[in-house]
């Protein structure tokens, strides 16, 4: 029986941003999904009007969630030179509050 390790733990990437130039951001969106898939990423959802039950709300704008099977995949996606070049369009078209990786729970043996 394989002992679960942290490399077996899925990770989720959360982003919060406010689009101020839709045309520039659209260039980013069009190129984003092929790069995400190439690194084993999966788009989960987005919400332009999330509700906060308690605490400080994210910046008004879009909250995005996507998933990778491992931390290594997420880090490879972010470090990908093609993604970094493409992200210039995100930076030009949206104000980013955060881009955060959250680790899932380790599998139980």
CNS distance restraints for C-alpha pairs under 8 A (distance, minus, plus):
assign (resid   3 and name CA) (resid 109 and name CA) 6.50 0.50 0.50
assign (resid   4 and name CA) (resid   8 and name CA) 6.34 0.50 0.50
assign (resid   4 and name CA) (resid 106 and name CA) 7.02 0.50 0.50
assign (resid   4 and name CA) (resid 107 and name CA) 5.88 0.50 0.50
assign (resid   4 and name CA) (resid 108 and name CA) 7.03 0.50 0.50
assign (resid   4 and name CA) (resid 109 and name CA) 6.53 0.50 0.50
assign (resid   5 and name CA) (resid   9 and name CA) 7.19 0.50 0.50
assign (resid   5 and name CA) (resid 106 and name CA) 6.95 0.50 0.50
assign (resid   5 and name CA) (resid 107 and name CA) 7.77 0.50 0.50
assign (resid   6 and name CA) (resid 106 and name CA) 6.17 0.50 0.50
assign (resid   7 and name CA) (resid  70 and name CA) 5.62 0.50 0.50
assign (resid   7 and name CA) (resid  71 and name CA) 6.68 0.50 0.50
assign (resid   7 and name CA) (resid  72 and name CA) 7.42 0.50 0.50
assign (resid   8 and name CA) (resid  69 and name CA) 7.16 0.50 0.50
assign (resid   8 and name CA) (resid  70 and name CA) 6.15 0.50 0.50
assign (resid   8 and name CA) (resid 106 and name CA) 7.23 0.50 0.50
assign (resid   8 and name CA) (resid 107 and name CA) 7.47 0.50 0.50
assign (resid   9 and name CA) (resid  69 and name CA) 6.63 0.50 0.50
assign (resid   9 and name CA) (resid  70 and name CA) 5.64 0.50 0.50
assign (resid   9 and name CA) (resid  71 and name CA) 7.48 0.50 0.50
assign (resid   9 and name CA) (resid 103 and name CA) 6.89 0.50 0.50
assign (resid   9 and name CA) (resid 104 and name CA) 5.66 0.50 0.50
assign (resid   9 and name CA) (resid 105 and name CA) 6.40 0.50 0.50
assign (resid   9 and name CA) (resid 106 and name CA) 5.38 0.50 0.50
assign (resid   9 and name CA) (resid 107 and name CA) 6.93 0.50 0.50
assign (resid  10 and name CA) (resid  67 and name CA) 7.03 0.50 0.50
assign (resid  10 and name CA) (resid  68 and name CA) 5.69 0.50 0.50
assign (resid  10 and name CA) (resid  69 and name CA) 4.26 0.50 0.50
assign (resid  10 and name CA) (resid  70 and name CA) 4.78 0.50 0.50
assign (resid  10 and name CA) (resid  71 and name CA) 6.96 0.50 0.50
assign (resid  10 and name CA) (resid 103 and name CA) 6.43 0.50 0.50
assign (resid  10 and name CA) (resid 104 and name CA) 5.31 0.50 0.50
assign (resid  10 and name CA) (resid 105 and name CA) 7.83 0.50 0.50
assign (resid  11 and name CA) (resid  67 and name CA) 5.74 0.50 0.50
assign (resid  11 and name CA) (resid  68 and name CA) 5.37 0.50 0.50
assign (resid  11 and name CA) (resid  69 and name CA) 6.37 0.50 0.50
assign (resid  11 and name CA) (resid  70 and name CA) 5.82 0.50 0.50
assign (resid  11 and name CA) (resid  71 and name CA) 5.92 0.50 0.50
assign (resid  11 and name CA) (resid  74 and name CA) 7.44 0.50 0.50
assign (resid  11 and name CA) (resid 101 and name CA) 6.58 0.50 0.50
assign (resid  11 and name CA) (resid 102 and name CA) 5.60 0.50 0.50
assign (resid  11 and name CA) (resid 103 and name CA) 4.42 0.50 0.50
assign (resid  11 and name CA) (resid 104 and name CA) 5.33 0.50 0.50
assign (resid  12 and name CA) (resid  65 and name CA) 6.67 0.50 0.50
assign (resid  12 and name CA) (resid  66 and name CA) 5.65 0.50 0.50
assign (resid  12 and name CA) (resid  67 and name CA) 4.37 0.50 0.50
assign (resid  12 and name CA) (resid  68 and name CA) 6.38 0.50 0.50
assign (resid  12 and name CA) (resid 101 and name CA) 5.69 0.50 0.50
assign (resid  12 and name CA) (resid 102 and name CA) 5.14 0.50 0.50
assign (resid  12 and name CA) (resid 103 and name CA) 6.38 0.50 0.50
assign (resid  12 and name CA) (resid 104 and name CA) 7.23 0.50 0.50
assign (resid  13 and name CA) (resid  64 and name CA) 7.94 0.50 0.50
assign (resid  13 and name CA) (resid  65 and name CA) 5.67 0.50 0.50
assign (resid  13 and name CA) (resid  66 and name CA) 5.31 0.50 0.50
assign (resid  13 and name CA) (resid  67 and name CA) 6.07 0.50 0.50
assign (resid  13 and name CA) (resid  74 and name CA) 7.97 0.50 0.50
assign (resid  13 and name CA) (resid  99 and name CA) 6.83 0.50 0.50
assign (resid  13 and name CA) (resid 100 and name CA) 5.49 0.50 0.50
assign (resid  13 and name CA) (resid 101 and name CA) 4.44 0.50 0.50
assign (resid  13 and name CA) (resid 102 and name CA) 6.18 0.50 0.50
assign (resid  14 and name CA) (resid  63 and name CA) 7.04 0.50 0.50
assign (resid  14 and name CA) (resid  64 and name CA) 5.63 0.50 0.50
assign (resid  14 and name CA) (resid  65 and name CA) 4.77 0.50 0.50
assign (resid  14 and name CA) (resid  66 and name CA) 6.82 0.50 0.50
assign (resid  14 and name CA) (resid  98 and name CA) 7.59 0.50 0.50
assign (resid  14 and name CA) (resid  99 and name CA) 5.67 0.50 0.50
assign (resid  14 and name CA) (resid 100 and name CA) 5.16 0.50 0.50
assign (resid  14 and name CA) (resid 101 and name CA) 6.39 0.50 0.50
assign (resid  14 and name CA) (resid 102 and name CA) 7.59 0.50 0.50
assign (resid  15 and name CA) (resid  62 and name CA) 7.82 0.50 0.50
assign (resid  15 and name CA) (resid  63 and name CA) 5.54 0.50 0.50
assign (resid  15 and name CA) (resid  64 and name CA) 5.04 0.50 0.50
assign (resid  15 and name CA) (resid  65 and name CA) 6.63 0.50 0.50
assign (resid  15 and name CA) (resid  96 and name CA) 7.59 0.50 0.50
assign (resid  15 and name CA) (resid  97 and name CA) 7.48 0.50 0.50
assign (resid  15 and name CA) (resid  98 and name CA) 5.47 0.50 0.50
assign (resid  15 and name CA) (resid  99 and name CA) 4.42 0.50 0.50
assign (resid  15 and name CA) (resid 100 and name CA) 6.40 0.50 0.50
assign (resid  16 and name CA) (resid  58 and name CA) 6.77 0.50 0.50
assign (resid  16 and name CA) (resid  59 and name CA) 6.84 0.50 0.50
assign (resid  16 and name CA) (resid  61 and name CA) 6.97 0.50 0.50
assign (resid  16 and name CA) (resid  62 and name CA) 5.57 0.50 0.50
assign (resid  16 and name CA) (resid  63 and name CA) 4.47 0.50 0.50
assign (resid  16 and name CA) (resid  64 and name CA) 6.45 0.50 0.50
assign (resid  16 and name CA) (resid  96 and name CA) 6.11 0.50 0.50
assign (resid  16 and name CA) (resid  97 and name CA) 5.38 0.50 0.50
assign (resid  16 and name CA) (resid  98 and name CA) 5.48 0.50 0.50
assign (resid  16 and name CA) (resid  99 and name CA) 6.83 0.50 0.50
assign (resid  17 and name CA) (resid  59 and name CA) 7.15 0.50 0.50
assign (resid  17 and name CA) (resid  60 and name CA) 7.80 0.50 0.50
assign (resid  17 and name CA) (resid  61 and name CA) 5.68 0.50 0.50
assign (resid  17 and name CA) (resid  62 and name CA) 5.33 0.50 0.50
assign (resid  17 and name CA) (resid  63 and name CA) 6.68 0.50 0.50
assign (resid  17 and name CA) (resid  94 and name CA) 6.18 0.50 0.50
assign (resid  17 and name CA) (resid  95 and name CA) 5.45 0.50 0.50
assign (resid  17 and name CA) (resid  96 and name CA) 4.35 0.50 0.50
assign (resid  17 and name CA) (resid  97 and name CA) 5.58 0.50 0.50
assign (resid  17 and name CA) (resid  98 and name CA) 7.29 0.50 0.50
assign (resid  18 and name CA) (resid  59 and name CA) 7.49 0.50 0.50
assign (resid  18 and name CA) (resid  60 and name CA) 6.71 0.50 0.50
assign (resid  18 and name CA) (resid  61 and name CA) 4.47 0.50 0.50
assign (resid  18 and name CA) (resid  62 and name CA) 6.08 0.50 0.50
assign (resid  18 and name CA) (resid  94 and name CA) 5.28 0.50 0.50
assign (resid  18 and name CA) (resid  95 and name CA) 5.19 0.50 0.50
assign (resid  18 and name CA) (resid  96 and name CA) 6.62 0.50 0.50
assign (resid  19 and name CA) (resid  25 and name CA) 6.94 0.50 0.50
assign (resid  19 and name CA) (resid  61 and name CA) 7.09 0.50 0.50
assign (resid  19 and name CA) (resid  62 and name CA) 7.85 0.50 0.50
assign (resid  19 and name CA) (resid  93 and name CA) 5.88 0.50 0.50
assign (resid  19 and name CA) (resid  94 and name CA) 4.10 0.50 0.50
assign (resid  19 and name CA) (resid  95 and name CA) 6.47 0.50 0.50
assign (resid  20 and name CA) (resid  93 and name CA) 5.67 0.50 0.50
assign (resid  20 and name CA) (resid  94 and name CA) 5.37 0.50 0.50
assign (resid  20 and name CA) (resid  95 and name CA) 7.36 0.50 0.50
assign (resid  21 and name CA) (resid  25 and name CA) 6.21 0.50 0.50
assign (resid  21 and name CA) (resid  92 and name CA) 7.47 0.50 0.50
assign (resid  21 and name CA) (resid  93 and name CA) 4.42 0.50 0.50
assign (resid  21 and name CA) (resid  94 and name CA) 6.59 0.50 0.50
assign (resid  22 and name CA) (resid  26 and name CA) 5.92 0.50 0.50
assign (resid  22 and name CA) (resid  93 and name CA) 6.41 0.50 0.50
assign (resid  23 and name CA) (resid  27 and name CA) 6.67 0.50 0.50
assign (resid  23 and name CA) (resid  93 and name CA) 7.45 0.50 0.50
assign (resid  24 and name CA) (resid  28 and name CA) 6.91 0.50 0.50
assign (resid  24 and name CA) (resid  89 and name CA) 5.61 0.50 0.50
assign (resid  24 and name CA) (resid  90 and name CA) 7.06 0.50 0.50
assign (resid  24 and name CA) (resid  92 and name CA) 6.58 0.50 0.50
assign (resid  24 and name CA) (resid  93 and name CA) 4.88 0.50 0.50
assign (resid  25 and name CA) (resid  29 and name CA) 6.31 0.50 0.50
assign (resid  25 and name CA) (resid  89 and name CA) 5.91 0.50 0.50
assign (resid  25 and name CA) (resid  90 and name CA) 5.29 0.50 0.50
assign (resid  25 and name CA) (resid  92 and name CA) 7.44 0.50 0.50
assign (resid  25 and name CA) (resid  93 and name CA) 4.65 0.50 0.50
assign (resid  25 and name CA) (resid  94 and name CA) 6.64 0.50 0.50
assign (resid  26 and name CA) (resid  30 and name CA) 6.16 0.50 0.50
assign (resid  27 and name CA) (resid  31 and name CA) 6.55 0.50 0.50
assign (resid  27 and name CA) (resid  89 and name CA) 6.52 0.50 0.50
assign (resid  28 and name CA) (resid  32 and name CA) 5.87 0.50 0.50
assign (resid  28 and name CA) (resid  86 and name CA) 5.98 0.50 0.50
assign (resid  28 and name CA) (resid  87 and name CA) 6.51 0.50 0.50
assign (resid  28 and name CA) (resid  89 and name CA) 5.35 0.50 0.50
assign (resid  28 and name CA) (resid  90 and name CA) 5.62 0.50 0.50
assign (resid  29 and name CA) (resid  33 and name CA) 7.03 0.50 0.50
assign (resid  31 and name CA) (resid  35 and name CA) 6.90 0.50 0.50
assign (resid  31 and name CA) (resid  86 and name CA) 6.95 0.50 0.50
assign (resid  32 and name CA) (resid  36 and name CA) 6.14 0.50 0.50
assign (resid  32 and name CA) (resid  83 and name CA) 7.36 0.50 0.50
assign (resid  32 and name CA) (resid  86 and name CA) 7.58 0.50 0.50
assign (resid  33 and name CA) (resid  37 and name CA) 6.12 0.50 0.50
assign (resid  34 and name CA) (resid  38 and name CA) 6.14 0.50 0.50
assign (resid  35 and name CA) (resid  39 and name CA) 6.54 0.50 0.50
assign (resid  35 and name CA) (resid  77 and name CA) 7.34 0.50 0.50
assign (resid  35 and name CA) (resid  82 and name CA) 7.80 0.50 0.50
assign (resid  35 and name CA) (resid  83 and name CA) 6.70 0.50 0.50
assign (resid  36 and name CA) (resid  40 and name CA) 6.53 0.50 0.50
assign (resid  36 and name CA) (resid  41 and name CA) 4.90 0.50 0.50
assign (resid  36 and name CA) (resid  42 and name CA) 6.99 0.50 0.50
assign (resid  36 and name CA) (resid  77 and name CA) 6.73 0.50 0.50
assign (resid  37 and name CA) (resid  41 and name CA) 5.07 0.50 0.50
assign (resid  37 and name CA) (resid  42 and name CA) 6.65 0.50 0.50
assign (resid  39 and name CA) (resid  68 and name CA) 7.99 0.50 0.50
assign (resid  39 and name CA) (resid  73 and name CA) 5.90 0.50 0.50
assign (resid  39 and name CA) (resid  74 and name CA) 7.47 0.50 0.50
assign (resid  39 and name CA) (resid  76 and name CA) 7.12 0.50 0.50
assign (resid  39 and name CA) (resid  77 and name CA) 5.68 0.50 0.50
assign (resid  40 and name CA) (resid  68 and name CA) 6.15 0.50 0.50
assign (resid  40 and name CA) (resid  69 and name CA) 7.10 0.50 0.50
assign (resid  40 and name CA) (resid  73 and name CA) 6.81 0.50 0.50
assign (resid  41 and name CA) (resid  66 and name CA) 6.94 0.50 0.50
assign (resid  41 and name CA) (resid  67 and name CA) 5.54 0.50 0.50
assign (resid  41 and name CA) (resid  68 and name CA) 4.61 0.50 0.50
assign (resid  41 and name CA) (resid  69 and name CA) 7.36 0.50 0.50
assign (resid  41 and name CA) (resid  73 and name CA) 7.64 0.50 0.50
assign (resid  41 and name CA) (resid  74 and name CA) 7.53 0.50 0.50
assign (resid  42 and name CA) (resid  66 and name CA) 5.59 0.50 0.50
assign (resid  42 and name CA) (resid  67 and name CA) 5.08 0.50 0.50
assign (resid  42 and name CA) (resid  68 and name CA) 6.35 0.50 0.50
assign (resid  43 and name CA) (resid  65 and name CA) 6.70 0.50 0.50
assign (resid  43 and name CA) (resid  66 and name CA) 4.36 0.50 0.50
assign (resid  43 and name CA) (resid  67 and name CA) 6.40 0.50 0.50
assign (resid  44 and name CA) (resid  64 and name CA) 7.87 0.50 0.50
assign (resid  44 and name CA) (resid  65 and name CA) 5.44 0.50 0.50
assign (resid  44 and name CA) (resid  66 and name CA) 4.79 0.50 0.50
assign (resid  44 and name CA) (resid  67 and name CA) 6.73 0.50 0.50
assign (resid  45 and name CA) (resid  64 and name CA) 5.98 0.50 0.50
assign (resid  45 and name CA) (resid  65 and name CA) 5.42 0.50 0.50
assign (resid  45 and name CA) (resid  66 and name CA) 6.90 0.50 0.50
assign (resid  46 and name CA) (resid  62 and name CA) 6.72 0.50 0.50
assign (resid  46 and name CA) (resid  63 and name CA) 5.50 0.50 0.50
assign (resid  46 and name CA) (resid  64 and name CA) 4.22 0.50 0.50
assign (resid  46 and name CA) (resid  65 and name CA) 6.14 0.50 0.50
assign (resid  47 and name CA) (resid  62 and name CA) 5.59 0.50 0.50
assign (resid  47 and name CA) (resid  63 and name CA) 5.37 0.50 0.50
assign (resid  47 and name CA) (resid  64 and name CA) 6.62 0.50 0.50
assign (resid  48 and name CA) (resid  60 and name CA) 7.96 0.50 0.50
assign (resid  48 and name CA) (resid  61 and name CA) 5.42 0.50 0.50
assign (resid  48 and name CA) (resid  62 and name CA) 4.26 0.50 0.50
assign (resid  48 and name CA) (resid  63 and name CA) 6.42 0.50 0.50
assign (resid  49 and name CA) (resid  60 and name CA) 7.39 0.50 0.50
assign (resid  49 and name CA) (resid  61 and name CA) 6.75 0.50 0.50
assign (resid  49 and name CA) (resid  62 and name CA) 6.92 0.50 0.50
assign (resid  50 and name CA) (resid  62 and name CA) 7.89 0.50 0.50
assign (resid  50 and name CA) (resid  63 and name CA) 7.13 0.50 0.50
assign (resid  51 and name CA) (resid  57 and name CA) 7.87 0.50 0.50
assign (resid  52 and name CA) (resid  56 and name CA) 7.57 0.50 0.50
assign (resid  52 and name CA) (resid  57 and name CA) 5.57 0.50 0.50
assign (resid  58 and name CA) (resid  63 and name CA) 7.92 0.50 0.50
assign (resid  58 and name CA) (resid  97 and name CA) 7.90 0.50 0.50
assign (resid  59 and name CA) (resid  97 and name CA) 6.75 0.50 0.50
assign (resid  68 and name CA) (resid  73 and name CA) 6.22 0.50 0.50
assign (resid  68 and name CA) (resid  74 and name CA) 5.91 0.50 0.50
assign (resid  69 and name CA) (resid  73 and name CA) 6.93 0.50 0.50
assign (resid  70 and name CA) (resid  74 and name CA) 6.61 0.50 0.50
assign (resid  71 and name CA) (resid  75 and name CA) 6.17 0.50 0.50
assign (resid  71 and name CA) (resid 103 and name CA) 7.48 0.50 0.50
assign (resid  72 and name CA) (resid  76 and name CA) 6.07 0.50 0.50
assign (resid  73 and name CA) (resid  77 and name CA) 6.12 0.50 0.50
assign (resid  74 and name CA) (resid  78 and name CA) 6.30 0.50 0.50
assign (resid  75 and name CA) (resid  79 and name CA) 6.08 0.50 0.50
assign (resid  76 and name CA) (resid  80 and name CA) 5.91 0.50 0.50
assign (resid  77 and name CA) (resid  83 and name CA) 7.07 0.50 0.50
assign (resid  78 and name CA) (resid  83 and name CA) 6.62 0.50 0.50
assign (resid  78 and name CA) (resid  84 and name CA) 7.07 0.50 0.50
assign (resid  79 and name CA) (resid  83 and name CA) 7.28 0.50 0.50
assign (resid  79 and name CA) (resid  84 and name CA) 6.82 0.50 0.50
assign (resid  80 and name CA) (resid  84 and name CA) 6.24 0.50 0.50
assign (resid  81 and name CA) (resid  85 and name CA) 6.12 0.50 0.50
assign (resid  82 and name CA) (resid  86 and name CA) 6.16 0.50 0.50
assign (resid  83 and name CA) (resid  87 and name CA) 5.98 0.50 0.50
assign (resid  84 and name CA) (resid  88 and name CA) 6.95 0.50 0.50
assign (resid  86 and name CA) (resid  90 and name CA) 7.37 0.50 0.50
assign (resid  87 and name CA) (resid  91 and name CA) 6.19 0.50 0.50
assign (resid  88 and name CA) (resid  92 and name CA) 6.11 0.50 0.50
assign (resid  89 and name CA) (resid  93 and name CA) 5.94 0.50 0.50
assign (resid  90 and name CA) (resid  94 and name CA) 5.59 0.50 0.50
assign (resid  91 and name CA) (resid  95 and name CA) 6.62 0.50 0.50
assign (resid  91 and name CA) (resid  96 and name CA) 7.33 0.50 0.50
